[in-house]
Amino acid sequence: MENENIEISEIVKAIKISKEYIKIKKDLIKQLKLMKANIPTFLSQINDYMSMWVVKELLIRDIETRGVIASYNNGGGQSGMKKNDSVTDQIKVNAQMLKLLDALNIKSTTLVADEKDEM
């Protein structure tokens, strides 16, 4: 169990230094600045969003690794197949992420418009 936690910790570190993570966080902060809303409270919310983004990435990796249906063994002689809870969890995390963006008044159309402007 301890080795598994160390492995996950290393994966989280790798996700947090990935180009995608950095680009998304910078873009969200940029949008707050454009709205003149880059105050500590909202910047903290961006950090919360990025934490959820990391969790989403971990859930996606779990689904890719174990599949939608995963085997289980409860140690009491029972084993079999069950749905991978990461699928449901990913949907919940995505919903929270969208709610947070909505609360910050950040729209996906803004993201697309900014990317077109940069080209």
N, CA, C and O atoms as CSV, one atom per row, in Angstrom:
chain,resi,resn,atom,element,x,y,z
A,1,MET,N,N,0.825,-1.191,0.000
A,1,MET,CA,C,0.000,0.000,0.000
A,1,MET,C,C,0.869,1.254,0.000
A,1,MET,O,O,0.570,2.217,-0.706
A,2,GLU,N,N,1.946,1.246,0.792
A,2,GLU,CA,C,2.825,2.415,0.861
A,2,GLU,C,C,3.495,2.666,-0.484
A,2,GLU,O,O,3.607,3.814,-0.915
A,3,ASN,N,N,3.947,1.594,-1.156
A,3,ASN,CA,C,4.568,1.742,-2.472
A,3,ASN,C,C,3.576,2.313,-3.476
A,3,ASN,O,O,3.940,3.115,-4.336
A,4,GLU,N,N,2.312,1.891,-3.358
A,4,GLU,CA,C,1.269,2.398,-4.254
A,4,GLU,C,C,1.071,3.894,-4.045
A,4,GLU,O,O,0.902,4.634,-5.014
A,5,ASN,N,N,1.090,4.352,-2.790
A,5,ASN,CA,C,0.945,5.783,-2.496
A,5,ASN,C,C,2.115,6.586,-3.043
A,5,ASN,O,O,1.931,7.696,-3.542
A,6,ILE,N,N,3.319,6.028,-2.951
A,6,ILE,CA,C,4.499,6.707,-3.492
A,6,ILE,C,C,4.383,6.809,-5.007
A,6,ILE,O,O,4.701,7.845,-5.591
A,7,GLU,N,N,3.929,5.737,-5.640
A,7,GLU,CA,C,3.761,5.730,-7.091
A,7,GLU,C,C,2.734,6.780,-7.518
A,7,GLU,O,O,2.973,7.527,-8.467
A,8,ILE,N,N,1.603,6.843,-6.832
A,8,ILE,CA,C,0.570,7.826,-7.158
A,8,ILE,C,C,1.107,9.235,-6.937
A,8,ILE,O,O,0.835,10.133,-7.733
A,9,SER,N,N,1.862,9.434,-5.870
A,9,SER,CA,C,2.459,10.734,-5.588
A,9,SER,C,C,3.367,11.176,-6.733
A,9,SER,O,O,3.362,12.347,-7.111
A,10,GLU,N,N,4.134,10.260,-7.276
A,10,GLU,CA,C,5.018,10.571,-8.398
A,10,GLU,C,C,4.210,10.899,-9.653
A,10,GLU,O,O,4.582,11.788,-10.419
A,11,ILE,N,N,3.117,10.190,-9.859
A,11,ILE,CA,C,2.245,10.466,-11.009
A,11,ILE,C,C,1.636,11.857,-10.874
A,11,ILE,O,O,1.576,12.613,-11.844
A,12,VAL,N,N,1.184,12.191,-9.659
A,12,VAL,CA,C,0.600,13.521,-9.419
A,12,VAL,C,C,1.643,14.598,-9.703
A,12,VAL,O,O,1.330,15.605,-10.337
A,13,LYS,N,N,2.859,14.403,-9.248
A,13,LYS,CA,C,3.929,15.375,-9.513
A,13,LYS,C,C,4.143,15.548,-11.009
A,13,LYS,O,O,4.312,16.666,-11.496
A,14,ALA,N,N,4.135,14.437,-11.734
A,14,ALA,CA,C,4.338,14.489,-13.185
A,14,ALA,C,C,3.190,15.229,-13.871
A,14,ALA,O,O,3.418,15.996,-14.806
A,15,ILE,N,N,1.964,15.004,-13.414
A,15,ILE,CA,C,0.807,15.688,-13.987
A,15,ILE,C,C,0.920,17.186,-13.752
A,15,ILE,O,O,0.642,17.983,-14.648
A,16,LYS,N,N,1.331,17.573,-12.539
A,16,LYS,CA,C,1.390,18.993,-12.189
A,16,LYS,C,C,2.485,19.764,-12.927
A,16,LYS,O,O,2.425,20.991,-12.999
A,17,ILE,N,N,3.471,19.077,-13.470
A,17,ILE,CA,C,4.500,19.770,-14.248
A,17,ILE,C,C,4.311,19.558,-15.749
A,17,ILE,O,O,5.138,19.993,-16.551
A,18,SER,N,N,3.221,18.888,-16.124
A,18,SER,CA,C,2.962,18.655,-17.546
A,18,SER,C,C,2.629,19.971,-18.250
A,18,SER,O,O,2.119,20.908,-17.635
A,19,LYS,N,N,2.925,20.024,-19.539
A,19,LYS,CA,C,2.641,21.220,-20.336
A,19,LYS,C,C,1.141,21.528,-20.324
A,19,LYS,O,O,0.742,22.691,-20.257
A,20,GLU,N,N,0.319,20.487,-20.389
A,20,GLU,CA,C,-1.137,20.687,-20.425
A,20,GLU,C,C,-1.634,21.340,-19.132
A,20,GLU,O,O,-2.423,22.284,-19.175
A,21,TYR,N,N,-1.171,20.837,-17.985
A,21,TYR,CA,C,-1.561,21.390,-16.685
A,21,TYR,C,C,-1.183,22.870,-16.614
A,21,TYR,O,O,-2.004,23.716,-16.261
A,22,ILE,N,N,0.056,23.163,-16.950
A,22,ILE,CA,C,0.562,24.532,-16.872
A,22,ILE,C,C,-0.213,25.447,-17.826
A,22,ILE,O,O,-0.574,26.565,-17.459
A,23,LYS,N,N,-0.468,24.974,-19.044
A,23,LYS,CA,C,-1.186,25.768,-20.034
A,23,LYS,C,C,-2.618,26.068,-19.563
A,23,LYS,O,O,-3.086,27.200,-19.693
A,24,ILE,N,N,-3.304,25.075,-19.025
A,24,ILE,CA,C,-4.679,25.272,-18.559
A,24,ILE,C,C,-4.705,26.264,-17.401
A,24,ILE,O,O,-5.530,27.178,-17.382
A,25,LYS,N,N,-3.811,26.089,-16.442
A,25,LYS,CA,C,-3.803,26.987,-15.280
A,25,LYS,C,C,-3.505,28.426,-15.714
A,25,LYS,O,O,-4.165,29.361,-15.262
A,26,LYS,N,N,-2.521,28.598,-16.581
A,26,LYS,CA,C,-2.188,29.941,-17.064
A,26,LYS,C,C,-3.377,30.555,-17.789
A,26,LYS,O,O,-3.664,31.741,-17.628
A,27,ASP,N,N,-4.070,29.748,-18.588
A,27,ASP,CA,C,-5.214,30.261,-19.339
A,27,ASP,C,C,-6.337,30.696,-18.403
A,27,ASP,O,O,-6.955,31.738,-18.620
A,28,LEU,N,N,-6.602,29.916,-17.376
A,28,LEU,CA,C,-7.656,30.279,-16.425
A,28,LEU,C,C,-7.310,31.577,-15.694
A,28,LEU,O,O,-8.168,32.439,-15.504
A,29,ILE,N,N,-6.061,31.706,-15.292
A,29,ILE,CA,C,-5.626,32.934,-14.620
A,29,ILE,C,C,-5.711,34.119,-15.581
A,29,ILE,O,O,-6.115,35.214,-15.188
A,30,LYS,N,N,-5.335,33.902,-16.823
A,30,LYS,CA,C,-5.428,34.955,-17.837
A,30,LYS,C,C,-6.872,35.431,-17.988
A,30,LYS,O,O,-7.132,36.630,-18.096
A,31,GLN,N,N,-7.803,34.484,-17.993
A,31,GLN,CA,C,-9.205,34.869,-18.130
A,31,GLN,C,C,-9.685,35.676,-16.922
A,31,GLN,O,O,-10.456,36.624,-17.071
A,32,LEU,N,N,-9.227,35.299,-15.729
A,32,LEU,CA,C,-9.578,36.097,-14.549
A,32,LEU,C,C,-9.021,37.515,-14.674
A,32,LEU,O,O,-9.702,38.488,-14.351
A,33,LYS,N,N,-7.786,37.623,-15.144
A,33,LYS,CA,C,-7.169,38.943,-15.314
A,33,LYS,C,C,-7.957,39.787,-16.308
A,33,LYS,O,O,-8.168,40.979,-16.082
A,34,LEU,N,N,-8.388,39.179,-17.398
A,34,LEU,CA,C,-9.163,39.902,-18.405
A,34,LEU,C,C,-10.484,40.416,-17.838
A,34,LEU,O,O,-10.998,41.445,-18.276
A,35,MET,N,N,-11.023,39.699,-16.869
A,35,MET,CA,C,-12.275,40.125,-16.227
A,35,MET,C,C,-11.997,41.009,-15.010
A,35,MET,O,O,-12.919,41.422,-14.306
A,36,LYS,N,N,-10.717,41.292,-14.775
A,36,LYS,CA,C,-10.290,42.049,-13.585
A,36,LYS,C,C,-10.806,41.380,-12.305
A,36,LYS,O,O,-11.279,42.034,-11.376
A,37,ALA,N,N,-10.692,40.063,-12.299
A,37,ALA,CA,C,-11.173,39.273,-11.165
A,37,ALA,C,C,-10.067,38.401,-10.586
A,37,ALA,O,O,-10.350,37.395,-9.935
A,38,ASN,N,N,-8.820,38.770,-10.812
A,38,ASN,CA,C,-7.697,37.960,-10.320
A,38,ASN,C,C,-7.354,38.348,-8.877
A,38,ASN,O,O,-6.267,38.841,-8.577
A,39,ILE,N,N,-8.321,38.103,-8.010
A,39,ILE,CA,C,-8.161,38.375,-6.581
A,39,ILE,C,C,-7.866,37.052,-5.875
A,39,ILE,O,O,-8.149,35.990,-6.430
A,40,PRO,N,N,-7.311,37.089,-4.677
A,40,PRO,CA,C,-6.930,35.857,-3.986
A,40,PRO,C,C,-8.046,34.802,-3.885
A,40,PRO,O,O,-7.786,33.608,-4.028
A,41,THR,N,N,-9.260,35.239,-3.645
A,41,THR,CA,C,-10.361,34.274,-3.521
A,41,THR,C,C,-10.546,33.482,-4.804
A,41,THR,O,O,-10.668,32.257,-4.772
A,42,PHE,N,N,-10.567,34.182,-5.939
A,42,PHE,CA,C,-10.779,33.505,-7.215
A,42,PHE,C,C,-9.546,32.714,-7.646
A,42,PHE,O,O,-9.669,31.650,-8.251
A,43,LEU,N,N,-8.372,33.228,-7.337
A,43,LEU,CA,C,-7.147,32.489,-7.650
A,43,LEU,C,C,-7.105,31.185,-6.860
A,43,LEU,O,O,-6.624,30.169,-7.362
A,44,SER,N,N,-7.600,31.212,-5.642
A,44,SER,CA,C,-7.701,29.988,-4.837
A,44,SER,C,C,-8.648,28.990,-5.497
A,44,SER,O,O,-8.410,27.783,-5.480
A,45,GLN,N,N,-9.719,29.514,-6.077
A,45,GLN,CA,C,-10.670,28.644,-6.775
A,45,GLN,C,C,-10.032,27.997,-8.006
A,45,GLN,O,O,-10.355,26.863,-8.359
A,46,ILE,N,N,-9.131,28.725,-8.650
A,46,ILE,CA,C,-8.396,28.147,-9.779
A,46,ILE,C,C,-7.538,26.984,-9.289
A,46,ILE,O,O,-7.443,25.955,-9.958
A,47,ASN,N,N,-6.918,27.144,-8.128
A,47,ASN,CA,C,-6.133,26.043,-7.551
A,47,ASN,C,C,-7.029,24.846,-7.247
A,47,ASN,O,O,-6.632,23.702,-7.468
A,48,ASP,N,N,-8.240,25.104,-6.739
A,48,ASP,CA,C,-9.199,24.021,-6.502
A,48,ASP,C,C,-9.554,23.323,-7.813
A,48,ASP,O,O,-9.621,22.095,-7.874
A,49,TYR,N,N,-9.780,24.116,-8.858
A,49,TYR,CA,C,-10.105,23.558,-10.173
A,49,TYR,C,C,-8.967,22.662,-10.653
A,49,TYR,O,O,-9.200,21.559,-11.147
A,50,MET,N,N,-7.755,23.139,-10.505
A,50,MET,CA,C,-6.611,22.363,-10.975
A,50,MET,C,C,-6.425,21.085,-10.155
A,50,MET,O,O,-5.969,20.072,-10.684
A,51,SER,N,N,-6.774,21.125,-8.873
A,51,SER,CA,C,-6.740,19.896,-8.063
A,51,SER,C,C,-7.738,18.883,-8.598
A,51,SER,O,O,-7.449,17.689,-8.675
A,52,MET,N,N,-8.915,19.373,-8.968
A,52,MET,CA,C,-9.917,18.476,-9.552
A,52,MET,C,C,-9.448,17.964,-10.904
A,52,MET,O,O,-9.739,16.827,-11.275
A,53,TRP,N,N,-8.723,18.798,-11.641
A,53,TRP,CA,C,-8.206,18.382,-12.940
A,53,TRP,C,C,-7.215,17.221,-12.762
A,53,TRP,O,O,-7.214,16.272,-13.545
A,54,VAL,N,N,-6.387,17.310,-11.738
A,54,VAL,CA,C,-5.440,16.229,-11.449
A,54,VAL,C,C,-6.196,14.947,-11.108
A,54,VAL,O,O,-5.853,13.869,-11.593
A,55,VAL,N,N,-7.223,15.071,-10.275
A,55,VAL,CA,C,-8.027,13.901,-9.913
A,55,VAL,C,C,-8.657,13.294,-11.163
A,55,VAL,O,O,-8.662,12.074,-11.327
A,56,LYS,N,N,-9.183,14.134,-12.036
A,56,LYS,CA,C,-9.790,13.657,-13.287
A,56,LYS,C,C,-8.770,12.874,-14.111
A,56,LYS,O,O,-9.081,11.810,-14.647
A,57,GLU,N,N,-7.561,13.404,-14.207
A,57,GLU,CA,C,-6.511,12.719,-14.959
A,57,GLU,C,C,-6.180,11.357,-14.343
A,57,GLU,O,O,-5.958,10.386,-15.067
A,58,LEU,N,N,-6.147,11.282,-13.013
A,58,LEU,CA,C,-5.896,10.005,-12.337
A,58,LEU,C,C,-7.028,9.020,-12.593
A,58,LEU,O,O,-6.788,7.831,-12.802
A,59,LEU,N,N,-8.252,9.510,-12.576
A,59,LEU,CA,C,-9.401,8.641,-12.852
A,59,LEU,C,C,-9.350,8.111,-14.283
A,59,LEU,O,O,-9.627,6.936,-14.528
A,60,ILE,N,N,-8.995,8.979,-15.218
A,60,ILE,CA,C,-8.877,8.552,-16.616
A,60,ILE,C,C,-7.806,7.472,-16.750
A,60,ILE,O,O,-8.007,6.478,-17.447
A,61,ARG,N,N,-6.681,7.665,-16.089
A,61,ARG,CA,C,-5.609,6.655,-16.141
A,61,ARG,C,C,-6.074,5.323,-15.563
A,61,ARG,O,O,-5.751,4.257,-16.088
A,62,ASP,N,N,-6.843,5.402,-14.467
A,62,ASP,CA,C,-7.359,4.171,-13.869
A,62,ASP,C,C,-8.307,3.457,-14.829
A,62,ASP,O,O,-8.249,2.234,-14.963
A,63,ILE,N,N,-9.172,4.207,-15.491
A,63,ILE,CA,C,-10.104,3.604,-16.442
A,63,ILE,C,C,-9.343,3.007,-17.616
A,63,ILE,O,O,-9.680,1.918,-18.082
A,64,GLU,N,N,-8.325,3.703,-18.097
A,64,GLU,CA,C,-7.518,3.174,-19.194
A,64,GLU,C,C,-6.763,1.919,-18.775
A,64,GLU,O,O,-6.571,1.013,-19.586
A,65,THR,N,N,-6.332,1.857,-17.515
A,65,THR,CA,C,-5.568,0.715,-17.020
A,65,THR,C,C,-6.459,-0.488,-16.716
A,65,THR,O,O,-6.198,-1.601,-17.174
A,66,ARG,N,N,-7.519,-0.246,-15.932
A,66,ARG,CA,C,-8.356,-1.357,-15.479
A,66,ARG,C,C,-9.595,-1.583,-16.327
A,66,ARG,O,O,-10.213,-2.644,-16.241
A,67,GLY,N,N,-9.965,-0.619,-17.137
A,67,GLY,CA,C,-11.143,-0.747,-17.982
A,67,GLY,C,C,-12.405,-0.282,-17.261
A,67,GLY,O,O,-12.365,0.105,-16.093
A,68,VAL,N,N,-13.506,-0.328,-17.970
A,68,VAL,CA,C,-14.793,0.101,-17.429
A,68,VAL,C,C,-15.315,-0.926,-16.424
A,68,VAL,O,O,-15.962,-0.574,-15.437
A,69,ILE,N,N,-15.030,-2.178,-16.686
A,69,ILE,CA,C,-15.368,-3.266,-15.765
A,69,ILE,C,C,-14.059,-3.785,-15.191
A,69,ILE,O,O,-13.151,-4.157,-15.934
A,70,ALA,N,N,-13.964,-3.808,-13.859
A,70,ALA,CA,C,-12.708,-4.186,-13.207
A,70,ALA,C,C,-12.912,-5.417,-12.330
A,70,ALA,O,O,-13.999,-5.649,-11.801
A,71,SER,N,N,-11.862,-6.186,-12.188
A,71,SER,CA,C,-11.944,-7.345,-11.302
A,71,SER,C,C,-11.753,-6.891,-9.862
A,71,SER,O,O,-11.125,-5.866,-9.596
A,72,TYR,N,N,-12.302,-7.666,-8.942
A,72,TYR,CA,C,-12.127,-7.362,-7.531
A,72,TYR,C,C,-11.885,-8.656,-6.771
A,72,TYR,O,O,-12.260,-9.740,-7.216
A,73,ASN,N,N,-11.255,-8.517,-5.624
A,73,ASN,CA,C,-11.041,-9.627,-4.698
A,73,ASN,C,C,-11.081,-9.013,-3.313
A,73,ASN,O,O,-10.193,-8.247,-2.940
A,74,ASN,N,N,-12.121,-9.353,-2.543
A,74,ASN,CA,C,-12.273,-8.711,-1.240
A,74,ASN,C,C,-11.473,-9.396,-0.134
A,74,ASN,O,O,-11.579,-9.014,1.031
A,75,GLY,N,N,-10.693,-10.382,-0.480
A,75,GLY,CA,C,-9.844,-11.049,0.496
A,75,GLY,C,C,-10.578,-12.087,1.325
A,75,GLY,O,O,-9.946,-12.847,2.060
A,76,GLY,N,N,-11.865,-12.133,1.224
A,76,GLY,CA,C,-12.658,-13.096,1.984
A,76,GLY,C,C,-13.116,-14.255,1.118
A,76,GLY,O,O,-14.088,-14.939,1.436
A,77,GLY,N,N,-12.416,-14.464,0.036
A,77,GLY,CA,C,-12.775,-15.554,-0.855
A,77,GLY,C,C,-13.746,-15.146,-1.952
A,77,GLY,O,O,-14.086,-15.954,-2.816
A,78,GLN,N,N,-14.187,-13.909,-1.921
A,78,GLN,CA,C,-15.091,-13.436,-2.968
A,78,GLN,C,C,-14.302,-12.638,-3.992
A,78,GLN,O,O,-13.517,-11.756,-3.644
A,79,SER,N,N,-14.521,-12.956,-5.239
A,79,SER,CA,C,-13.894,-12.209,-6.317
A,79,SER,C,C,-14.831,-12.240,-7.511
A,79,SER,O,O,-15.770,-13.034,-7.569
A,80,GLY,N,N,-14.563,-11.386,-8.431
A,80,GLY,CA,C,-15.399,-11.319,-9.622
A,80,GLY,C,C,-15.141,-10.035,-10.379
A,80,GLY,O,O,-14.052,-9.464,-10.326
A,81,MET,N,N,-16.171,-9.594,-11.084
A,81,MET,CA,C,-16.070,-8.385,-11.883
A,81,MET,C,C,-17.135,-7.398,-11.405
A,81,MET,O,O,-18.231,-7.799,-11.012
A,82,LYS,N,N,-16.812,-6.131,-11.440
A,82,LYS,CA,C,-17.764,-5.076,-11.094
A,82,LYS,C,C,-17.416,-3.833,-11.898
A,82,LYS,O,O,-16.327,-3.725,-12.462
A,83,LYS,N,N,-18.356,-2.899,-11.941
A,83,LYS,CA,C,-18.061,-1.677,-12.685
A,83,LYS,C,C,-16.954,-0.924,-11.967
A,83,LYS,O,O,-16.864,-0.938,-10.739
A,84,ASN,N,N,-16.131,-0.278,-12.742
A,84,ASN,CA,C,-15.039,0.508,-12.198
A,84,ASN,C,C,-15.623,1.817,-11.663
A,84,ASN,O,O,-16.163,2.612,-12.432
A,85,ASP,N,N,-15.518,2.043,-10.363
A,85,ASP,CA,C,-16.069,3.249,-9.740
A,85,ASP,C,C,-15.449,4.530,-10.289
A,85,ASP,O,O,-16.031,5.605,-10.144
A,86,SER,N,N,-14.295,4.435,-10.908
A,86,SER,CA,C,-13.644,5.616,-11.471
A,86,SER,C,C,-14.478,6.241,-12.583
A,86,SER,O,O,-14.384,7.444,-12.824
A,87,VAL,N,N,-15.297,5.433,-13.267
A,87,VAL,CA,C,-16.141,5.963,-14.336
A,87,VAL,C,C,-17.151,6.947,-13.742
A,87,VAL,O,O,-17.287,8.069,-14.229
A,88,THR,N,N,-17.850,6.528,-12.701
A,88,THR,CA,C,-18.834,7.385,-12.040
A,88,THR,C,C,-18.146,8.584,-11.395
A,88,THR,O,O,-18.636,9.710,-11.478
A,89,ASP,N,N,-17.018,8.336,-10.759
A,89,ASP,CA,C,-16.285,9.428,-10.105
A,89,ASP,C,C,-15.827,10.476,-11.113
A,89,ASP,O,O,-15.856,11.672,-10.823
A,90,GLN,N,N,-15.405,10.033,-12.293
A,90,GLN,CA,C,-14.954,10.977,-13.311
A,90,GLN,C,C,-16.107,11.886,-13.733
A,90,GLN,O,O,-15.918,13.090,-13.904
A,91,ILE,N,N,-17.284,11.323,-13.898
A,91,ILE,CA,C,-18.462,12.121,-14.269
A,91,ILE,C,C,-18.754,13.165,-13.191
A,91,ILE,O,O,-19.056,14.317,-13.505
A,92,LYS,N,N,-18.664,12.761,-11.919
A,92,LYS,CA,C,-18.923,13.687,-10.811
A,92,LYS,C,C,-17.872,14.806,-10.756
A,92,LYS,O,O,-18.206,15.972,-10.550
A,93,VAL,N,N,-16.621,14.438,-10.939
A,93,VAL,CA,C,-15.550,15.435,-10.907
A,93,VAL,C,C,-15.717,16.415,-12.066
A,93,VAL,O,O,-15.565,17.623,-11.884
A,94,ASN,N,N,-16.029,15.899,-13.258
A,94,ASN,CA,C,-16.240,16.788,-14.403
A,94,ASN,C,C,-17.386,17.760,-14.142
A,94,ASN,O,O,-17.294,18.935,-14.498
A,95,ALA,N,N,-18.454,17.285,-13.528
A,95,ALA,CA,C,-19.597,18.142,-13.213
A,95,ALA,C,C,-19.176,19.255,-12.253
A,95,ALA,O,O,-19.563,20.408,-12.440
A,96,GLN,N,N,-18.395,18.926,-11.234
A,96,GLN,CA,C,-17.923,19.934,-10.279
A,96,GLN,C,C,-17.001,20.941,-10.958
A,96,GLN,O,O,-17.051,22.135,-10.663
A,97,MET,N,N,-16.166,20.456,-11.863
A,97,MET,CA,C,-15.262,21.347,-12.576
A,97,MET,C,C,-16.056,22.353,-13.405
A,97,MET,O,O,-15.729,23.540,-13.423
A,98,LEU,N,N,-17.092,21.884,-14.087
A,98,LEU,CA,C,-17.930,22.776,-14.890
A,98,LEU,C,C,-18.666,23.782,-14.012
A,98,LEU,O,O,-18.799,24.948,-14.383
A,99,LYS,N,N,-19.142,23.339,-12.856
A,99,LYS,CA,C,-19.824,24.253,-11.935
A,99,LYS,C,C,-18.872,25.338,-11.446
A,99,LYS,O,O,-19.261,26.500,-11.327
A,100,LEU,N,N,-17.642,24.968,-11.165
A,100,LEU,CA,C,-16.668,25.944,-10.691
A,100,LEU,C,C,-16.344,26.959,-11.785
A,100,LEU,O,O,-16.262,28.157,-11.513
A,101,LEU,N,N,-16.160,26.490,-13.015
A,101,LEU,CA,C,-15.916,27.416,-14.114
A,101,LEU,C,C,-17.098,28.362,-14.284
A,101,LEU,O,O,-16.921,29.556,-14.526
A,102,ASP,N,N,-18.306,27.817,-14.154
A,102,ASP,CA,C,-19.514,28.635,-14.272
A,102,ASP,C,C,-19.554,29.687,-13.161
A,102,ASP,O,O,-19.880,30.848,-13.411
A,103,ALA,N,N,-19.223,29.278,-11.939
A,103,ALA,CA,C,-19.222,30.215,-10.809
A,103,ALA,C,C,-18.198,31.330,-11.010
A,103,ALA,O,O,-18.406,32.456,-10.560
A,104,LEU,N,N,-17.101,31.020,-11.681
A,104,LEU,CA,C,-16.068,32.016,-11.964
A,104,LEU,C,C,-16.373,32.799,-13.246
A,104,LEU,O,O,-15.629,33.702,-13.628
A,105,ASN,N,N,-17.468,32.441,-13.892
A,105,ASN,CA,C,-17.897,33.075,-15.139
A,105,ASN,C,C,-16.879,32.870,-16.258
A,105,ASN,O,O,-16.657,33.755,-17.084
A,106,ILE,N,N,-16.268,31.689,-16.269
A,106,ILE,CA,C,-15.329,31.319,-17.317
A,106,ILE,C,C,-16.047,30.334,-18.224
A,106,ILE,O,O,-16.532,29.299,-17.769
A,107,LYS,N,N,-16.112,30.659,-19.502
A,107,LYS,CA,C,-16.842,29.845,-20.474
A,107,LYS,C,C,-15.878,29.172,-21.432
A,107,LYS,O,O,-14.825,29.720,-21.757
A,108,SER,N,N,-16.248,27.976,-21.882
A,108,SER,CA,C,-15.394,27.260,-22.827
A,108,SER,C,C,-15.285,28.014,-24.149
A,108,SER,O,O,-14.272,27.899,-24.839
A,109,THR,N,N,-16.315,28.788,-24.514
A,109,THR,CA,C,-16.240,29.568,-25.748
A,109,THR,C,C,-15.131,30.606,-25.655
A,109,THR,O,O,-14.521,30.957,-26.665
A,110,THR,N,N,-14.865,31.101,-24.444
A,110,THR,CA,C,-13.779,32.053,-24.256
A,110,THR,C,C,-12.437,31.372,-24.531
A,110,THR,O,O,-11.544,31.954,-25.148
A,111,LEU,N,N,-12.313,30.129,-24.063
A,111,LEU,CA,C,-11.077,29.387,-24.286
A,111,LEU,C,C,-10.816,29.226,-25.776
A,111,LEU,O,O,-9.692,29.428,-26.235
A,112,VAL,N,N,-11.843,28.866,-26.534
A,112,VAL,CA,C,-11.699,28.651,-27.959
A,112,VAL,C,C,-11.358,29.967,-28.648
A,112,VAL,O,O,-10.493,30.000,-29.522
A,113,ALA,N,N,-12.029,31.052,-28.264
A,113,ALA,CA,C,-11.767,32.351,-28.882
A,113,ALA,C,C,-10.328,32.798,-28.643
A,113,ALA,O,O,-9.678,33.320,-29.549
A,114,ASP,N,N,-9.831,32.592,-27.421
A,114,ASP,CA,C,-8.454,32.979,-27.110
A,114,ASP,C,C,-7.454,32.190,-27.942
A,114,ASP,O,O,-6.458,32.745,-28.406
A,115,GLU,N,N,-7.713,30.887,-28.136
A,115,GLU,CA,C,-6.804,30.071,-28.905
A,115,GLU,C,C,-6.771,30.532,-30.356
A,115,GLU,O,O,-5.702,30.535,-30.967
A,116,LYS,N,N,-7.916,30.925,-30.927
A,116,LYS,CA,C,-7.952,31.418,-32.303
A,116,LYS,C,C,-7.171,32.711,-32.431
A,116,LYS,O,O,-6.493,32.938,-33.433
A,117,ASP,N,N,-7.267,33.570,-31.403
A,117,ASP,CA,C,-6.555,34.843,-31.420
A,117,ASP,C,C,-5.040,34.640,-31.445
A,117,ASP,O,O,-4.308,35.436,-32.033
A,118,GLU,N,N,-4.577,33.557,-30.794
A,118,GLU,CA,C,-3.138,33.299,-30.701
A,118,GLU,C,C,-2.574,32.754,-31.994
A,118,GLU,O,O,-1.363,32.823,-32.204
A,119,MET,N,N,-3.406,32.216,-32.867
A,119,MET,CA,C,-2.926,31.594,-34.106
A,119,MET,C,C,-2.588,32.603,-35.123
A,119,MET,O,O,-2.167,32.252,-36.226
